[in-house]
Amino acid sequence: KDLKTVVSNYRPISLLSALSKIFEKIVLKYVYNFSRDNFILSVYQSGFQAGISTVTVSVFHFNDIA
């Protein structure tokens, strides 16, 4: 409708069907739980874990150094 040069005027396109999105969430849940339960993911890998930010990892490192 508005200017074609403004990116916010466009909506993202999803190429996945609803069934494949549900399947993706189920697989993610099982892979994440397996990785967490078998200590594959470290607490320092903040990008892969919910509730752990870069600030949390910085506090972990500071405590290790102190």
N, C-alpha and C positions, 0 to 999 in steps of 0.2 A: 504494500500500500504506500509506504513512505519511500524514503531514499533507499536506493539499492546498495549504496556504499556503506550503510550502517549495519554492522553485523548483528546487533540486537534485534533487528527487524525479522530475522530468520529463526525458525524453530528447528531443533535437531531432528534428524530422521533416524528411526529405529528400524534396522533391517531384520531383527529377530522377531519371531512370533512369540505369542504369550506362553505357549507350551515350552519353547526352548529357554525362555527366561526363567521359568519355574524350575526346569531341570538344572539350569546353571546355578541357581541359588541352593538347590539341594546338594549338588556336587561340591560347591564351595563350602557348605556347612560341614560335610563329612571330611573333606581334605583338610580344612582348618582344624577341626577337632582332632584328627589323627596327628597332624603336625604338632599341635600343642601338647597332646597326651604323651607323645613319644619324644618330646624335647628336641624336635627338629628346628623349631623357631627359637631364637634367643630372645631374651627380654630386651636386648639392645636393637633388635630389628623392629623399630617402631612403625615403619611404613606398612607392615603386614598385620598389625594387631590393633583391634579396636580398643579405645580408651588409653592408649599409650602414645603420647605426643613427643615431639622433639625436646620439650622442656623436661619431661619425665626422664628421658634418656640422659639429658645433661645433668640432672640431679643424681642419677645412678653413677655417672662418671665422676662427678664431684665427690660423692661419698667414697668411691673407690680410691681416689687420690688422697682424700683427707684421711 
